[in-house]
Amino acid sequence: MSCKLIILSALVAVASAGLLPVAVKHVEYAEAPAEYQFQYSVHDDHTGDIKSQQEERHGDNVVGQYTLIDADGYRRVVDYTADEHNGFNAVVRREPLTQKVVKAVKVVAPVQHYVSAPVVHKVALPVAKVAYPTYYHH
């Protein structure tokens, strides 16, 4: 039994070392430039979360735009491009909104009452004196 285990271990070691011929199929794919398009948007009147993005890629050229509503009531629009020669470039502009998008939310917080703590004065407490027996060595 141990002889079979040793032979099996030796075969596994030889196979993992790459000494045994193994059939490998190499698949070649046609070189094609990357192509895609996507877009998404969110429009939530309850939270005021309004944003969108769209982008497309043809080979090494990417063109896109995203928009969002800033907290100060302006729409931020970012147009961007990216390519092999110029890198990433973005143009940012801000546009005032014609109407207020974020609704006012009334927050009611519980009223907290603060009570002053009583002033504590130092009080001298009596000190107990403890007598320990003294041991005499003879």
Phi and psi restraints in degrees (value plus and minus 20) as a CYANA .aco file:
   2 SER   PHI     -88.5   -48.5
   2 SER   PSI     -48.5    -8.5
   3 CYS   PHI     -86.6   -46.6
   3 CYS   PSI     -60.3   -20.3
   4 LYS   PHI     -86.2   -46.2
   4 LYS   PSI     -57.2   -17.2
   5 LEU   PHI     -86.3   -46.3
   5 LEU   PSI     -59.5   -19.5
   6 ILE   PHI     -87.2   -47.2
   6 ILE   PSI     -62.5   -22.5
   7 ILE   PHI     -85.8   -45.8
   7 ILE   PSI     -61.8   -21.8
   8 LEU   PHI     -82.7   -42.7
   8 LEU   PSI     -62.0   -22.0
   9 SER   PHI     -83.5   -43.5
   9 SER   PSI     -60.3   -20.3
  10 ALA   PHI     -84.9   -44.9
  10 ALA   PSI     -61.5   -21.5
  11 LEU   PHI     -85.1   -45.1
  11 LEU   PSI     -59.9   -19.9
  12 VAL   PHI     -84.2   -44.2
  12 VAL   PSI     -60.8   -20.8
  13 ALA   PHI     -84.7   -44.7
  13 ALA   PSI     -62.0   -22.0
  14 VAL   PHI     -86.7   -46.7
  14 VAL   PSI     -61.1   -21.1
  15 ALA   PHI     -86.5   -46.5
  15 ALA   PSI     -60.6   -20.6
  16 SER   PHI     -92.3   -52.3
  16 SER   PSI     -43.5    -3.5
  17 ALA   PHI     -98.6   -58.6
  17 ALA   PSI     -31.2     8.8
  18 GLY   PHI      66.3   106.3
  18 GLY   PSI      -1.0    39.0
  19 LEU   PHI    -105.2   -65.2
  19 LEU   PSI     -40.1    -0.1
  20 LEU   PHI    -111.3   -71.3
  20 LEU   PSI     121.4   161.4
  21 PRO   PHI     -88.5   -48.5
  21 PRO   PSI     113.2   153.2
  22 VAL   PHI    -146.4  -106.4
  22 VAL   PSI     114.9   154.9
  23 ALA   PHI    -100.3   -60.3
  23 ALA   PSI     100.5   140.5
  24 VAL   PHI    -142.5  -102.5
  24 VAL   PSI     106.8   146.8
  25 LYS   PHI    -118.5   -78.5
  25 LYS   PSI     100.6   140.6
  26 HIS   PHI    -118.7   -78.7
  26 HIS   PSI     100.3   140.3
  27 VAL   PHI    -121.9   -81.9
  27 VAL   PSI     107.8   147.8
  28 GLU   PHI    -125.4   -85.4
  28 GLU   PSI     112.9   152.9
  29 TYR   PHI    -125.2   -85.2
  29 TYR   PSI     125.9   165.9
  30 ALA   PHI     -86.1   -46.1
  30 ALA   PSI     114.9   154.9
  31 GLU   PHI     -92.6   -52.6
  31 GLU   PSI     101.3   141.3
  32 ALA   PHI    -156.6  -116.6
  32 ALA   PSI     122.1   162.1
  33 PRO   PHI     -86.8   -46.8
  33 PRO   PSI     129.8   169.8
  34 ALA   PHI     -87.4   -47.4
  34 ALA   PSI     115.2   155.2
  35 GLU   PHI    -157.2  -117.2
  35 GLU   PSI     107.1   147.1
  36 TYR   PHI    -180.8  -140.8
  36 TYR   PSI     142.7   182.7
  37 GLN   PHI    -163.7  -123.7
  37 GLN   PSI     118.1   158.1
  38 PHE   PHI    -170.4  -130.4
  38 PHE   PSI     139.2   179.2
  39 GLN   PHI    -177.2  -137.2
  39 GLN   PSI     132.4   172.4
  40 TYR   PHI    -171.9  -131.9
  40 TYR   PSI     142.9   182.9
  41 SER   PHI    -175.2  -135.2
  41 SER   PSI     133.2   173.2
  42 VAL   PHI    -149.9  -109.9
  42 VAL   PSI     112.8   152.8
  43 HIS   PHI    -161.0  -121.0
  43 HIS   PSI      74.3   114.3
  44 ASP   PHI    -135.1   -95.1
  44 ASP   PSI      81.1   121.1
  45 ASP   PHI     -85.6   -45.6
  45 ASP   PSI     -48.6    -8.6
  46 HIS   PHI     -85.6   -45.6
  46 HIS   PSI     -65.0   -25.0
  47 THR   PHI    -118.6   -78.6
  47 THR   PSI     -33.0     7.0
  48 GLY   PHI      61.2   101.2
  48 GLY   PSI      -7.8    32.2
  49 ASP   PHI    -102.8   -62.8
  49 ASP   PSI      81.7   121.7
  50 ILE   PHI    -149.7  -109.7
  50 ILE   PSI      97.4   137.4
  51 LYS   PHI    -177.2  -137.2
  51 LYS   PSI     142.0   182.0
  52 SER   PHI    -175.7  -135.7
  52 SER   PSI     139.8   179.8
  53 GLN   PHI    -171.5  -131.5
  53 GLN   PSI     124.8   164.8
  54 GLN   PHI    -162.9  -122.9
  54 GLN   PSI     125.1   165.1
  55 GLU   PHI    -174.7  -134.7
  55 GLU   PSI     127.6   167.6
  56 GLU   PHI    -163.1  -123.1
  56 GLU   PSI     130.4   170.4
  57 ARG   PHI    -152.0  -112.0
  57 ARG   PSI     114.5   154.5
  58 HIS   PHI    -151.2  -111.2
  58 HIS   PSI      83.6   123.6
  59 GLY   PHI      48.0    88.0
  59 GLY   PSI    -143.9  -103.9
  60 ASP   PHI    -115.4   -75.4
  60 ASP   PSI     -14.5    25.5
  61 ASN   PHI    -122.5   -82.5
  61 ASN   PSI     105.4   145.4
  62 VAL   PHI    -139.3   -99.3
  62 VAL   PSI     113.0   153.0
  63 VAL   PHI    -151.9  -111.9
  63 VAL   PSI     114.0   154.0
  64 GLY   PHI    -179.3  -139.3
  64 GLY   PSI     154.7   194.7
  65 GLN   PHI    -172.3  -132.3
  65 GLN   PSI     121.0   161.0
  66 TYR   PHI    -156.1  -116.1
  66 TYR   PSI     131.3   171.3
  67 THR   PHI    -152.2  -112.2
  67 THR   PSI     131.8   171.8
  68 LEU   PHI    -177.0  -137.0
  68 LEU   PSI     140.8   180.8
  69 ILE   PHI    -117.5   -77.5
  69 ILE   PSI      98.8   138.8
  70 ASP   PHI     -95.8   -55.8
  70 ASP   PSI     142.6   182.6
  71 ALA   PHI     -85.8   -45.8
  71 ALA   PSI     -42.7    -2.7
  72 ASP   PHI    -108.2   -68.2
  72 ASP   PSI     -10.9    29.1
  73 GLY   PHI      70.7   110.7
  73 GLY   PSI      -6.7    33.3
  74 TYR   PHI    -127.3   -87.3
  74 TYR   PSI     131.4   171.4
  75 ARG   PHI    -114.1   -74.1
  75 ARG   PSI     105.3   145.3
  76 ARG   PHI    -115.1   -75.1
  76 ARG   PSI     106.9   146.9
  77 VAL   PHI    -140.5  -100.5
  77 VAL   PSI     104.0   144.0
  78 VAL   PHI    -140.0  -100.0
  78 VAL   PSI      95.0   135.0
  79 ASP   PHI    -120.4   -80.4
  79 ASP   PSI     110.5   150.5
  80 TYR   PHI    -157.7  -117.7
  80 TYR   PSI     135.1   175.1
  81 THR   PHI    -157.6  -117.6
  81 THR   PSI     134.7   174.7
  82 ALA   PHI    -168.1  -128.1
  82 ALA   PSI     115.2   155.2
  83 ASP   PHI    -171.7  -131.7
  83 ASP   PSI     155.8   195.8
  84 GLU   PHI     -86.2   -46.2
  84 GLU   PSI     -52.3   -12.3
  85 HIS   PHI    -111.8   -71.8
  85 HIS   PSI     -58.9   -18.9
  86 ASN   PHI    -121.1   -81.1
  86 ASN   PSI     -29.9    10.1
  87 GLY   PHI      53.8    93.8
  87 GLY   PSI    -171.4  -131.4
  88 PHE   PHI    -115.3   -75.3
  88 PHE   PSI     108.8   148.8
  89 ASN   PHI    -151.6  -111.6
  89 ASN   PSI     115.8   155.8
  90 ALA   PHI    -152.9  -112.9
  90 ALA   PSI     122.6   162.6
  91 VAL   PHI    -138.0   -98.0
  91 VAL   PSI     100.6   140.6
  92 VAL   PHI    -129.1   -89.1
  92 VAL   PSI     111.6   151.6
  93 ARG   PHI    -155.2  -115.2
  93 ARG   PSI     134.8   174.8
  94 ARG   PHI    -141.8  -101.8
  94 ARG   PSI     114.6   154.6
  95 GLU   PHI    -142.9  -102.9
  95 GLU   PSI     112.2   152.2
  96 PRO   PHI     -89.7   -49.7
  96 PRO   PSI     123.8   163.8
  97 LEU   PHI    -101.3   -61.3
  97 LEU   PSI     127.6   167.6
  98 THR   PHI     -99.4   -59.4
  98 THR   PSI     -42.1    -2.1
  99 GLN   PHI    -158.9  -118.9
  99 GLN   PSI     133.7   173.7
 100 LYS   PHI     -91.4   -51.4
 100 LYS   PSI     106.7   146.7
 101 VAL   PHI    -113.2   -73.2
 101 VAL   PSI     -63.7   -23.7
 102 VAL   PHI     -99.4   -59.4
 102 VAL   PSI     103.5   143.5
 103 LYS   PHI    -101.1   -61.1
 103 LYS   PSI     126.9   166.9
 104 ALA   PHI     -92.7   -52.7
 104 ALA   PSI     115.4   155.4
 105 VAL   PHI    -135.7   -95.7
 105 VAL   PSI     106.6   146.6
 106 LYS   PHI    -107.5   -67.5
 106 LYS   PSI     102.4   142.4
 107 VAL   PHI    -129.6   -89.6
 107 VAL   PSI     103.7   143.7
 108 VAL   PHI    -128.6   -88.6
 108 VAL   PSI      94.6   134.6
 109 ALA   PHI    -123.3   -83.3
 109 ALA   PSI     124.6   164.6
 110 PRO   PHI     -85.0   -45.0
 110 PRO   PSI     123.7   163.7
 111 VAL   PHI     -97.8   -57.8
 111 VAL   PSI     110.3   150.3
 112 GLN   PHI    -121.1   -81.1
 112 GLN   PSI     111.4   151.4
 113 HIS   PHI    -121.5   -81.5
 113 HIS   PSI     109.4   149.4
 114 TYR   PHI    -121.8   -81.8
 114 TYR   PSI     107.8   147.8
 115 VAL   PHI    -133.6   -93.6
 115 VAL   PSI     108.6   148.6
 116 SER   PHI     -94.0   -54.0
 116 SER   PSI     121.3   161.3
 117 ALA   PHI     -96.1   -56.1
 117 ALA   PSI     127.8   167.8
 118 PRO   PHI     -85.3   -45.3
 118 PRO   PSI     126.7   166.7
 119 VAL   PHI     -99.9   -59.9
 119 VAL   PSI     110.5   150.5
 120 VAL   PHI    -124.5   -84.5
 120 VAL   PSI     107.6   147.6
 121 HIS   PHI    -119.2   -79.2
 121 HIS   PSI     130.7   170.7
 122 LYS   PHI     -91.6   -51.6
 122 LYS   PSI     112.5   152.5
 123 VAL   PHI    -140.7  -100.7
 123 VAL   PSI     110.9   150.9
 124 ALA   PHI     -98.2   -58.2
 124 ALA   PSI      99.8   139.8
 125 LEU   PHI    -114.3   -74.3
 125 LEU   PSI     127.3   167.3
 126 PRO   PHI     -86.4   -46.4
 126 PRO   PSI     121.4   161.4
 127 VAL   PHI    -118.0   -78.0
 127 VAL   PSI     107.0   147.0
 128 ALA   PHI    -104.7   -64.7
 128 ALA   PSI     110.6   150.6
 129 LYS   PHI    -117.7   -77.7
 129 LYS   PSI     108.1   148.1
 130 VAL   PHI    -131.8   -91.8
 130 VAL   PSI     110.4   150.4
 131 ALA   PHI    -121.2   -81.2
 131 ALA   PSI     107.6   147.6
 132 TYR   PHI    -120.4   -80.4
 132 TYR   PSI     121.1   161.1
 133 PRO   PHI     -87.9   -47.9
 133 PRO   PSI     123.6   163.6
 134 THR   PHI    -117.5   -77.5
 134 THR   PSI     112.5   152.5
 135 TYR   PHI    -117.7   -77.7
 135 TYR   PSI     110.5   150.5
 136 TYR   PHI    -121.3   -81.3
 136 TYR   PSI     113.4   153.4
 137 HIS   PHI    -118.6   -78.6
 137 HIS   PSI     106.9   146.9
